[in-house]
Amino acid sequence: MKATLLKIYSLFAWTTMALTSIVITPFFLLVWLCTFWWDKRRVAAHMMGTFWAWHYQSLIPFWKLRLEGREKIPWKRPVVMVANHRSLVDILALYKLRRPFKWTSKDENFKLPFIGMVLSLTNSVRIKRESMRSGAQFLAQAEKEMRKGSSILLFPEGTRSRTREMRSFKEGAFVLAKKTGCGVIPIVHTGSENTFDRGSWVLKGKTTIRIKVLDEIPPEEVKGLDVHMLLKTVRQRMMDGIEDLEKAPPGK
């Protein structure tokens, strides 16, 4: 009985998301049109995306989001933020940070309906995995946005982990931090892997997604570490942070 109800509710939720996206899209475009000529960081458009994500989250009342440490993320000073990656829901959940930043996303996502529009109009950073020059192009675009004062959020694993263990990290985020002289803020989260199974559209039911913003590794510390040691330091802090979250009592 529960499985049938979840299938019915899942169909309702996905259909509602699709239909309301059509309604919200003109408002998103209106915000962009009214602000793009002066809002170089696309903060207004990003916050509209935050509202969009909140709307999607509200359609799933049995998902509970808990966030700790939002105040550690600066509004105006650029930083490199890195987060672990367990599910497609991570993107919706991390909008709860309610801070202006640029997503990094593979090129294919820019071609998707609605999602591609949001990524493009907020100046998100493209990653062209099939291109030999993709690393240089990514760094150039990310540096350009950071010079405007925008933070960048990356998943250093590159793709979603199939288990609770993080994949090995790629160096891009840490090379970027070194090149720009910015601090690094690790962000850890758990629970999104329990929202639905990989490759399935059916929601799994009640879950709590916990997000914790860890302390920043300041620019002066970043400067003193080589890329490998910076990567290793951040990864260890994130492993410890995830372990702490996993120990949290249910519902807390």
C-alpha positions in Angstrom: 0.0 0.0 0.0 2.8 2.4 0.9 4.6 1.7 -2.3 1.5 2.5 -4.4 0.8 5.7 -2.5 4.4 6.8 -3.0 4.1 6.1 -6.8 0.9 8.2 -7.0 2.4 11.0 -5.0 5.6 10.9 -7.0 3.6 11.3 -10.2 1.7 14.2 -8.7 4.9 15.9 -7.5 6.8 15.6 -10.8 3.8 16.7 -12.8 3.2 19.7 -10.6 6.9 20.7 -10.8 6.8 20.6 -14.6 3.6 22.6 -14.8 4.6 25.2 -12.2 8.0 25.6 -14.0 6.0 26.9 -17.0 4.3 29.4 -14.7 7.5 30.5 -12.9 9.6 30.9 -16.0 8.2 34.3 -17.1 8.8 35.7 -13.6 12.4 34.4 -13.7 13.0 36.0 -17.1 11.4 39.3 -15.8 13.7 39.4 -12.8 16.7 38.8 -15.2 15.5 41.5 -17.7 15.1 44.1 -14.9 18.5 43.4 -13.3 21.0 42.0 -15.8 22.3 45.5 -16.9 23.4 46.5 -13.4 23.5 43.2 -11.4 26.8 41.8 -12.8 26.9 39.1 -10.3 23.4 38.0 -11.1 22.4 37.9 -7.4 18.8 38.7 -8.1 18.5 35.9 -10.7 20.2 33.5 -8.3 17.8 34.4 -5.5 14.9 33.8 -7.8 16.4 30.4 -8.4 16.5 29.9 -4.7 12.7 30.7 -4.6 12.2 28.2 -7.4 14.1 25.5 -5.4 12.1 26.3 -2.3 8.9 25.8 -4.2 10.1 22.3 -5.4 11.1 21.4 -1.8 7.7 22.4 -0.5 6.0 19.9 -2.7 7.7 17.1 -0.8 6.5 17.6 2.8 8.1 14.4 4.1 11.6 15.8 3.2 13.1 17.7 6.1 16.1 20.0 5.6 18.4 21.0 8.5 21.1 23.6 7.9 23.9 24.7 10.1 26.6 27.3 9.5 25.0 29.4 6.7 26.5 32.6 8.3 30.0 31.3 7.5 29.4 32.0 3.8 30.2 35.7 2.9 27.8 37.7 0.8 30.3 39.8 -1.1 33.8 38.3 -0.7 34.4 35.4 -3.2 35.3 32.0 -1.9 35.5 28.5 -3.4 32.8 26.2 -1.9 33.1 22.5 -2.2 30.4 20.0 -1.3 30.1 16.2 -1.4 27.7 14.8 -4.0 25.2 11.9 -3.3 22.1 12.7 -5.3 20.4 14.9 -7.9 18.5 16.4 -4.9 21.8 17.9 -3.7 21.2 20.9 -6.0 17.8 21.6 -4.6 19.0 21.1 -1.1 22.1 23.4 -1.4 19.9 26.3 -2.6 18.9 26.4 1.0 22.2 28.1 1.7 20.5 31.3 0.4 23.8 32.9 -0.5 24.8 34.1 -4.0 27.2 31.8 -5.8 27.8 30.2 -9.2 27.1 26.6 -9.9 29.5 24.5 -11.9 27.8 22.1 -14.2 28.5 19.8 -17.1 27.7 21.2 -20.6 24.8 18.9 -21.2 22.8 20.4 -18.3 22.8 23.7 -20.0 20.7 22.2 -22.8 17.9 20.9 -20.5 14.5 22.6 -20.3 14.2 25.2 -17.5 17.4 24.0 -15.8 19.5 25.1 -18.7 17.9 28.5 -18.7 18.5 29.0 -15.0 22.2 27.9 -15.4 22.7 30.3 -18.4 21.0 33.3 -17.0 22.8 33.1 -13.7 26.2 32.8 -15.4 26.9 29.3 -14.1 30.2 27.8 -15.1 30.3 25.2 -17.8 32.4 22.1 -17.7 33.0 20.5 -21.1 34.3 17.1 -20.2 34.9 15.9 -23.8 37.1 18.9 -24.6 40.9 18.8 -24.2 40.8 22.5 -23.3 37.9 22.1 -20.7 40.2 22.6 -17.7 41.5 25.9 -19.0 38.1 27.1 -20.1 36.6 26.2 -16.7 39.3 28.1 -14.8 39.0 31.1 -17.1 35.2 31.4 -16.7 35.3 30.7 -13.0 38.1 33.3 -12.4 36.0 35.9 -14.4 33.0 35.4 -12.2 35.1 35.5 -9.0 36.7 38.8 -10.1 33.2 40.2 -10.0 32.9 39.1 -6.4 31.0 35.8 -6.9 31.7 32.6 -5.1 31.9 29.3 -6.9 30.3 26.0 -5.7 31.8 22.7 -7.0 31.4 19.0 -6.4 35.1 18.0 -6.3 34.1 14.3 -6.8 33.0 15.3 -10.3 30.0 13.0 -10.2 27.6 11.5 -7.7 28.9 8.8 -5.4 27.1 5.4 -5.6 27.8 4.8 -1.9 28.1 6.9 1.3 31.8 7.1 0.7 33.1 10.1 -1.2 34.8 9.5 -4.5 38.4 10.7 -5.0 38.6 14.5 -5.5 39.6 16.2 -8.7 42.0 19.2 -8.4 40.0 21.9 -10.3 38.5 23.5 -7.2 41.8 23.7 -5.4 43.7 25.0 -8.4 41.0 27.7 -8.7 41.4 28.7 -5.0 45.2 28.9 -5.4 45.0 31.0 -8.6 42.5 33.5 -7.2 43.9 33.7 -3.7 40.5 32.9 -2.2 39.5 30.9 0.8 37.9 27.4 0.6 34.7 26.6 2.5 33.8 22.9 2.7 30.2 21.9 2.9 28.9 18.5 3.9 25.5 16.9 3.8 23.8 13.6 4.3 20.3 12.2 3.6 19.8 13.2 0.0 20.7 9.6 -1.0 17.5 8.5 0.7 15.2 10.6 -1.4 14.9 8.2 -4.3 17.0 5.4 -5.9 19.4 6.2 -8.7 17.7 5.9 -12.0 14.2 5.9 -10.4 11.5 8.6 -10.4 9.7 7.2 -7.3 10.2 9.0 -4.0 11.3 6.8 -1.1 9.4 8.5 1.6 10.4 10.3 4.8 14.0 11.5 5.1 16.0 14.2 6.8 18.7 16.1 4.7 21.3 17.6 6.9 23.7 20.3 5.6 26.6 21.7 7.5 28.9 24.5 6.4 32.3 23.9 7.9 34.9 26.5 8.9 36.7 28.3 6.0 40.3 27.5 5.1 41.3 31.2 4.9 43.3 32.6 1.9 46.6 32.8 3.9 46.4 29.1 4.7 45.4 28.2 1.1 48.5 30.2 -0.1 50.8 28.2 2.2 49.6 24.8 0.9 50.3 23.2 -2.5 47.3 21.9 -4.5 47.7 18.3 -3.3 48.0 19.2 0.4 45.0 21.6 0.1 42.9 18.9 -1.5 44.0 16.4 1.2 43.2 18.8 4.0 39.7 19.7 2.7 38.9 16.1 2.0 39.8 15.0 5.6 37.7 17.9 7.1 34.8 16.8 4.9 35.1 13.2 5.9 35.1 14.2 9.6 32.1 16.5 9.0 30.1 13.8 7.3 30.9 11.4 10.1 29.6 13.9 12.6 26.4 14.4 10.6 25.8 10.6 10.3 25.9 10.4 14.1 23.1 13.0 14.5 20.0 11.5 16.1 17.0 11.0 13.6 15.0 14.2 13.2 17.6 16.4 14.7 
